[in-house]
């Protein structure tokens, strides 16, 4: 009798779960955002991106100037190589190789995945991205959204009904902690 009672209790519990679960599942909705649109409408992001671009251009010019020095050294070496003794030739070759290595090391210091530009990007952009993510999360939880897709990211969104685009809502939410472009002045 106990066994029968436990089995019927578990079956009724299972039926109850099966009846309630679909309504919970169907209550969740999906939405999408365009993070590029969101970031383009945050002046702080544009300022940070401009600063990163300026730094990058400055460092690129510096590296190009140093590569020009290496090229000039090599051309001068080629012009006089025929007349140079072997030991002087070796010294000049070593100097050229050393200079080229210095330039490559500087380039790596600035532009490698662990380089200064990457660090600067993290310092300036990451806090903004975190605020945007937090706004998306807040809206998703408030509206009981199951998934929020990014149509600007690597995922291909073939169709998105504009009524499920919460990009402006995210900008409004981010606007509570940082300056954003007013809704009526945003560029789509």
N, C-alpha and C positions, 0 to 999 in steps of 0.2 A: 504494500500500500504506500509506504514511504517512497519507494522507488518510483511508483506511478505518479505520485504527487510532485516529486522533483522533476520528472520528465515533463509533465504537463505544465509545470511552472516555467521550465526552461523553454518549452515550445511557445508558450504564450509570451514570454519575454522576447523571444526571437521574432515572433510575429509583430509585437509592438515596435521593436527596433526597425523592422522592415517597413512598417507603415509610417513611422516618424522620420526615418532617415531620408527618404526621397524629398520630403517637404523641406528639410534642412538643406539638402544638396541643391534643390532648385531655387532656394531663396538667395543663393549666392549668384552674383552677376559678374560679368567681366567688363573691363574698361581698357582704354588705352591712353597713352600720353605721347606727346612729341617732345622729348627732352631737349632737342635742338631749339625748337620754338620757345620752350620755357627759358633755357639759358640765354637765348638771344634777347629776351625781354627782361633780363636782370642786368641793370647797368654795372653792377659790381663785377659780374662775370666778364663783360666786355672790357672793363678797365684791367682786370687781371689778365685777360687774353692779350690785350695790347701790350702790357708790360712784358709778358712772356715773349711775344713776337719781337719787341725791341731788344731784349736781352739776347735772343737767339740770333738776330741779325748782326748785332755787335760782335758776338763770339764768332759767327761765321766769317765776318770780315777779317777778324784777327787771324783766324786759321788760314784763310785764303792768302793773306799777306805773308804769313810764315811759309806757306807752300811756295809762294813766289820767290822767297829768299832761297829755298832749297833748289828750285828750278834754276835760279840765277847762278848759284854755286855750281850746279852741275854743268851748265853751259860754259862757264868760265873754266871749269876743269877739262871739259872736252876740247876747248880751244887750245889749251896749253899742255894737254896730256902727252902729246908726242915728244915734247921737249923736256919733260920732267924726269928726274931719276926715279927709280923704282920705290925708294923709301919715301920720297916726297909725294909720289903718286898715291901710295898706300895711306899716308896721313890725310890727304885731301879726300880720298874715298871714304875713309873712316869718319871724317868731319861731316861729309854729306849724309852718310848713313845715320850718324848720331843726331844731326839736325832734323832729319826726316822722322826719326823715332820720337824725338821731342814733340814734333808737331802732331804725330799720330796719338801720342799720349795725352796731349792737350785736347785734341778732338774727342778722345774717349772720356776725358775728365768732364767735358762739357755736355756731350751728346749721347753717351751710352745710357742704357736702361738704369744704371745706378748713378748717372751723372748729375751735374749741377742743374741742368735744365729740367730733368725729371723731378728733382727735389723741389725746385722752384714751382713747378706746375702743381705738385702735391700741396705745397704750402699755400698757394693762392687759390687753386680750383677746388681741391678736395672739400674744404669747409662749405663751399657753395653747393657742391653736389650732395653733401650730407644733408643740408637743409632742404634741398629739393626732395631727396629720398624720404626724409622724415615727413614732409608735407604729403607726399604720395601715400605713405603708410597711414597717416592720420585719416586722410580721405577714404582710403580703402577700408579701414576698420569702421569708420563712421557709416559708410554706405554698404557695408557687408559685401565688399567686392571679393570674389574668389581669386581673380587674377587681374593684374594690370600690366599690359604689354606696352613696349616702347616702340613706336613706329619709326623712330629715328635711329634705332639701334640695328644690330645685325639681323634681327628677326624680320622677315618679310611679312608685312601686313598687306594682304591683297585688297581687302575692303575693310573700311571702318565706318560705321554709322556715326556721323558727327554727334549724335545725342549721347554717345558713350565716350566722347573725347573729354577727358577731365583736365586737360592741360591748363585751361584758364583757371579752373578751380585750384589747381596746384600753385599757380602763380599767385592767386589771391591768398592762399594759405602761407606760402613763403613770404608774402608781403607783410605778414604779421611779425616777422623777425628780421627782415631786411627789405631794402627798397626794391620795388619792381615797377615796371612800366604799367601805368593805369590801363585797365581793361579796354577802354575805348580807343586808346592810342597804340595798342599792340598790332604788330604786323603778322599776318598769317601767311 
